[in-house]
Amino acid sequence: MGTTLRNRLITSVAVTVLTLGATALLPQSAGSPAGGTPAADTVPQASAGSAAQAAAARYWTTARMAATVAAGQRRLSRARILVRKRPARPARPAAPGPWLAGNTGGNGLRWTHGGTVAGAAGKVFFTFNRADYVCSGALVGRRGLVLTAAHCVDGSPGPGRPAQWASNWVFVPGYRDGKLPYGEYTAHRFFTLPGWTGPRGGAEQYDVAFVQVTAATLNGGHQPASPPPGLPVEFARQDTGSQDTGVPGRSYVFGYPAEAPYSGLYPNYCAGTAAAAGGSVRLPCAMTAGDSGGPWLARFSPRAGRGQVYAVSTYKLSGNLKVLYGAVLGPQARAAYQRAVAAAS
């Protein structure tokens, strides 16, 4: 049975904070101080060679993906429901659905409305210490760049520790019910933030990573479809400060929650009014582990399925699992993004 990764467990002011993390599933068979704006060459990064990328593509067959997702699910009994017919009543104008109204009431609902986000958002598969995990992510900006949470690429257990980069890391945009409509993309370079990996790192508001990816030849030898367009990204002026991070208010958050009552097979979303929380942002949202790394979108057009990504899902407080927190993209994230774009040029 799958368990939940708890690689970021800290206590502060008598409140326990834990990252949502990824959902742990099958075992594998075989410098700048926090708060500052780093120069581009201080952005922590790691590269994967072509051999490692090819190995990741071979490792993550569609069958292994399906088995990995299934390992994190719990069987749920379904009660039989009897519906008693009642006299018809005059029809009332239908209220707009949560996806149009921008308010899911804290519930995580399945996204079935298409648009740019349906292709850009996707599922991340990777390995730490001979165990397989899943997270969420999204294509952003130019093609070939994925935004996710730092703890979905770096498994180091605490601040100042040497990075423990994930292996077998792949991203599947538009993942749905085991299908890979745009193929799979292997990691070429990871870019994290000094506020996460530096000597005084580990702060939750820096739990951000950009991953330069490359299209992989799928098992069976055929080439993947062209990648979908990415979502635009916007950056706050400051990394910290509850009133200076530019939290936009109405937000849509996407991800692939993998613990019950969710299956990890479909994209889900929460929508509502986000609020600043220190250097992070929070929103009522019941989505479960596996949604880490999912994008937070401002000025979202439900019919076009498009908005500006300004944060990424990172953690929940153990005392209130109905509120989701995200890391706002600030100057350190901007530097990492610019470094990743330059490396891809």
C-alpha positions, 0 to 999 in steps of 0.5 A, spaced: 500 500 500 502 506 498 504 511 503 505 519 503 512 522 503 513 526 509 520 529 507 519 536 510 516 535 517 518 541 522 515 544 528 514 552 529 510 556 534 507 549 536 504 548 529 506 542 525 508 543 518 508 538 513 509 538 505 504 534 501 509 531 498 508 525 493 505 519 494 510 513 495 508 507 491 512 501 488 519 500 490 524 500 484 526 493 482 533 494 479 549 560 495 545 566 496 542 567 503 534 566 503 530 572 502 535 575 497 535 576 490 541 571 487 545 572 481 543 567 475 549 563 477 547 562 484 541 558 482 542 551 484 541 546 478 543 539 476 543 536 469 541 529 467 545 526 461 542 523 455 543 516 458 540 517 464 534 520 460 533 514 456 533 510 462 528 514 465 524 513 459 525 505 459 523 505 466 516 508 466 512 504 461 505 505 461 504 499 465 509 501 470 505 508 471 498 505 471 501 500 477 504 506 480 498 510 481 494 503 483 498 502 488 497 509 492 489 508 491 485 505 497 478 501 495 472 504 497 465 501 498 460 504 494 453 504 497 447 503 493 442 509 493 435 509 492 432 515 489 424 516 491 420 520 485 417 526 487 412 531 484 416 535 479 417 543 481 417 549 476 424 549 473 429 555 476 435 558 472 441 554 473 446 557 477 453 557 474 457 551 476 463 552 481 468 552 475 465 558 472 463 561 479 470 560 481 468 557 488 469 550 489 467 551 497 474 548 499 472 541 495 477 538 490 473 537 483 475 533 477 477 538 471 473 536 465 472 543 461 478 543 457 482 549 455 490 550 455 491 548 462 488 541 461 494 540 456 499 544 460 498 541 467 500 534 468 503 528 472 510 527 475 513 520 476 520 519 479 524 515 484 528 517 491 532 511 494 529 506 490 522 508 491 517 511 486 513 517 487 508 522 484 507 529 484 504 534 479 507 540 475 505 544 469 508 546 462 510 554 463 512 559 458 516 556 452 515 549 451 520 544 454 520 547 461 516 544 467 514 548 474 513 543 480 515 543 487 522 543 489 521 537 494 519 533 487 526 534 484 530 534 491 529 529 496 534 532 501 531 532 508 533 539 511 536 545 510 544 546 508 544 538 506 547 536 499 541 535 494 539 528 493 536 529 486 531 525 483 532 519 478 527 516 473 524 523 473 519 524 467 513 529 466 506 527 462 502 533 460 495 532 460 495 525 463 488 522 464 486 515 466 493 512 464 493 515 457 499 519 455 496 524 450 502 528 448 507 523 450 512 523 456 518 528 457 524 526 461 528 531 465 535 534 462 536 539 468 533 541 475 533 548 477 531 550 485 532 556 489 538 558 494 532 559 499 531 552 499 537 549 498 542 554 501 546 554 508 540 557 511 535 554 506 529 549 507 523 555 507 517 553 505 516 559 501 522 557 496 519 550 495 519 551 487 523 548 482 523 549 474 525 542 470 528 543 463 525 537 459 526 533 453 521 529 449 522 522 450 521 516 444 516 512 447 516 505 449 515 501 442 519 506 438 514 511 436 515 519 437 510 523 442 505 528 439 507 535 439 507 538 446 501 542 448 503 550 449 505 552 456 502 557 461 504 564 462 508 565 469 508 572 473 513 573 479 512 577 485 516 583 487 519 580 493 520 573 496 517 574 503 512 579 506 505 577 507 502 584 504 508 584 499 507 578 495 502 580 490 497 575 492 491 576 487 485 573 490 481 569 486 485 563 484 484 556 481 489 551 483 490 544 479 493 538 481 493 530 481 491 528 488 493 521 489 490 519 496 483 517 497 478 519 495 482 521 489 485 516 484 491 520 481 488 518 474 485 525 473 486 533 474 483 536 479 482 543 481 480 548 487 477 555 486 476 560 491 479 566 494 487 566 496 490 569 502 497 571 503 500 567 509 507 569 510 511 568 504 506 563 502 499 563 499 493 559 502 486 557 499 481 552 502 482 546 498 481 538 500 485 535 495 490 530 497 498 528 497 500 527 490 498 534 488 504 538 490 507 541 484 501 543 481 500 550 479 496 556 482 493 561 476 490 568 477 486 572 472 483 565 470 478 564 464 474 558 465 472 557 458 479 558 455 482 554 461 488 559 461 491 564 466 497 566 469 501 562 474 503 565 480 505 560 485 505 552 486 502 547 491 507 545 497 504 543 504 498 543 509 498 544 516 497 537 520 492 541 524 487 543 518 488 538 512 482 542 508 487 548 507 492 548 502 499 552 501 503 554 496 509 558 494 509 564 491 514 565 485 518 571 487 525 574 485 529 567 486 524 564 482 524 569 477 532 568 477 531 560 476 526 561 471 531 566 467 537 561 468 532 555 465 530 559 459 537 561 457 540 554 458 534 551 453 536 557 448 
